[in-house]
Amino acid sequence: MDPAGIAAYIQRWQPSSVSGPAACFARAVVADARPAGRERAKNLLWAAGRLADWGTGLGLEPVPEVLLHPSVIERFAAHAPPPWSATKTARPSRN
């Protein structure tokens, strides 16, 4: 996909899994990152949206200077809930 198509994909991104402000933050930071492909853009949008939802839930401002600070990223990686329920992915053993 060409850069214009990727940029259009980023601007159209409207997830149901994160809030409107989180989606707006994600679109802005991913557009600035200029990902090389649609799949990379999709992954970055998802991650940035989850980061923004988590951060705003803690009272942090959804701006890159705050949410992309290394200490915030480290806290997010260590303490944010997983995107799926462990009970949904666990499989019973067949003994």
C-alpha positions as CSV (number, residue, x, y, z in Angstrom):
1,M,0.0,0.0,0.0
2,D,1.3,3.5,-0.8
3,P,1.9,6.1,1.8
4,A,-1.2,8.0,0.9
5,G,-3.3,4.8,1.4
6,I,-1.7,4.1,4.8
7,A,-2.3,7.7,5.9
8,A,-6.0,7.4,4.8
9,Y,-6.3,4.1,6.7
10,I,-4.9,5.8,9.9
11,Q,-7.3,8.7,9.6
12,R,-10.3,6.4,9.1
13,W,-9.5,4.2,12.1
14,Q,-12.5,4.1,14.4
15,P,-12.1,1.3,17.0
16,S,-14.8,0.2,19.3
17,S,-12.3,-1.1,21.8
18,V,-11.0,2.3,23.0
19,S,-12.5,5.7,23.8
20,G,-12.8,8.6,21.3
21,P,-10.0,10.6,22.9
22,A,-7.7,7.5,22.9
23,A,-8.4,6.9,19.2
24,C,-7.7,10.5,18.4
25,F,-4.3,10.3,20.3
26,A,-3.5,7.0,18.5
27,R,-4.3,8.4,15.0
28,A,-2.1,11.5,15.7
29,V,1.0,9.6,17.0
30,V,0.8,6.8,14.4
31,A,0.4,9.4,11.6
32,D,3.6,11.1,12.9
33,A,5.4,7.8,12.9
34,R,4.6,7.2,9.2
35,P,4.5,3.4,9.3
36,A,5.6,1.6,6.2
37,G,2.6,-0.7,5.9
38,R,-1.0,-1.1,6.8
39,E,-0.4,-4.0,9.1
40,R,2.2,-2.0,11.0
41,A,-0.1,0.9,11.2
42,K,-2.9,-1.3,12.5
43,N,-0.6,-2.7,15.3
44,L,0.6,0.8,16.3
45,L,-2.9,2.2,16.3
46,W,-4.1,-0.7,18.6
47,A,-1.1,-0.3,21.0
48,A,-1.3,3.5,21.1
49,G,-5.1,3.4,21.7
50,R,-4.7,1.0,24.6
51,L,-1.9,3.1,26.1
52,A,-4.1,6.2,25.8
53,D,-7.1,4.6,27.3
54,W,-5.0,3.2,30.2
55,G,-3.3,6.6,30.8
56,T,-6.4,8.7,30.7
57,G,-8.0,6.3,33.1
58,L,-5.2,7.3,35.5
59,G,-5.8,11.0,34.9
60,L,-2.9,11.5,32.5
61,E,-3.3,13.9,29.6
62,P,-3.5,12.2,26.2
63,V,-0.6,14.0,24.6
64,P,2.7,12.4,23.3
65,E,4.9,14.3,25.8
66,V,3.1,12.6,28.7
67,L,1.9,9.2,27.4
68,L,5.1,8.4,25.4
69,H,7.4,9.3,28.3
70,P,9.6,6.3,29.1
71,S,8.4,6.0,32.7
72,V,4.8,5.9,31.5
73,I,5.5,3.2,28.9
74,E,7.3,1.1,31.6
75,R,4.4,1.4,34.0
76,F,1.9,0.5,31.2
77,A,4.0,-2.5,30.2
78,A,4.2,-3.7,33.8
79,H,0.7,-2.9,35.1
80,A,-1.9,-2.6,32.2
81,P,-4.4,-5.5,32.1
82,P,-3.9,-7.9,29.2
83,P,-6.2,-7.3,26.2
84,W,-7.8,-10.7,26.6
85,S,-9.1,-12.8,29.5
86,A,-6.7,-15.6,30.5
87,T,-9.7,-17.8,31.1
88,K,-10.7,-17.5,27.4
89,T,-7.3,-18.6,26.2
90,A,-6.6,-21.3,28.7
91,R,-7.2,-24.8,27.4
92,P,-7.9,-27.8,29.7
93,S,-5.4,-30.5,29.7
94,R,-6.4,-33.8,28.2
95,N,-5.0,-36.3,30.7
